[in-house]
Amino acid sequence: MNVRHVLVLPDRDAAEEVAQEAVDRFGLPQEPQLFRDALAGEDDAEDAQWLVVVEDPQERLDTTSLDDLAAEYEGWLEAP
C-alpha cells in the first residue's frame, strides 16, 4: 500500500524548503511533489496554500515528525 502524506504550507517558498528538508531529514528517495491549492472562491495568488505530497510506500514515516517539520514553516500535516 502506498501512503501519501500531505503537508499544507502558507506559500511556495515554505513548500520548497519543506520538500528539500523532508528529503534531507527522512532520507526520501525522491523529492516530494508541490501543488498550489487556491482557497475556494479566491483567484488571488496571495490566498493560495501550497501542498507538499510525500510518498511513503513502505509506511515508515512518522506522522508526528512530518507535522513537526510542517509546523517549523507555519504549516501542518493534513489528516488522512
N, C-alpha and C positions, 0 to 999 in steps of 0.2 A: 504494500500500500504506500502510495506517495502522499505524504502530508505536506501541505503548504501553510506557511506562517505568513501572515500579512501584518506588516508594521506600518502604522499611519504616522506621517511626518508633516510638519507645518509648511515646508517649502522644498523646492528642488535641491538646494544646496545641502540641507539637512539629510534629505533622502540619499543623495550621492555619498555623503560622508558615512552614513549608517551602512549603506551597501558595502563600501570598502572595509569599514570596521568589522562588519559581520564576517567577511572573508578572512580577515586577519585574526580575529578573536576566536572564531569557531572552526577555522581550517576548512572552509567550504571549497568544494572542487570548482565551483563556478560562481561568478558574481550574481547576486540576486537581480531580478528584473525590477525596473522602475516604471510606475504608471502615474499619470496625472489623474486626479479624481476631483472634478469640478463639483462643487456643492450644488444641490438641487436648485434650479432656477437662477443660477449665477453664471454669467458669461465672463466676468472679470477674472483675470489670472490671479489677482490678489486673493481671491476667495477659493483657491484650489488647494487641496491637500495632495500629498504625494504618497503613494503606496510602494513599499518595498516588499516584494514577494520572494520569500526564502523557501526553496525546495528542500525537503527533508525526507528523502526516500527511505532512509533507514530508521527514521523516528528516533534520532539520537540527540536532537537539540532540546535544551531545557527552556521551557516557555518563560520561566521567571527570568532567566538570563537575557532572553530576547526582549522581554518587556523592559528590563533594566536598561538595556542598550538604547532602546527607543526613547525611554524617559530622559536619558542624558541629552537628547536633542529635542526635548519638549514634545515627544510623540508617545505612542502606546502600541502595544500588541493587540490587534483585533481578536476578540473572542471568536472561536470557531462556530 
